[in-house]
Amino acid sequence: LIVPHIARRFVGNNIKLLIPYTAMLGSFFVVSSDLIGRLLFSPYEVPVGIMMSFLGCPYFIYLLFRQKGAQQYA
């Protein structure tokens, strides 16, 4: 869910670039989350969904506060 928001920051609103860029960035995010989950807790494996939640939750909180701050001054 966070990958399209990140991709939009890099590409902008051009849908011809946004969809392929989101697919590539999303696959990289899943693979890197799996790698972090396997390497950080070496004898154990953390499911990729949990690692993606740990990495994605701070970004969602950032988006929430950024959106909330923009509404206060609008």
ZIDADA-V601687 format. One record per pair of residues at least 12 apart in sequence whose C-alpha atoms are under 7 Angstrom apart, sorted by the first residue. I is the first residue (numbers start at 1). J is the second residue. Records with the same first field share a line. If there is no record, write none. Layout:
# ZIDADA-V601687
I=J ; J
This chain:
# ZIDADA-V601687
2=56
3=22 ; 25 ; 26
4=22
7=21 ; 22
33=48 ; 51 ; 52
34=48
37=51
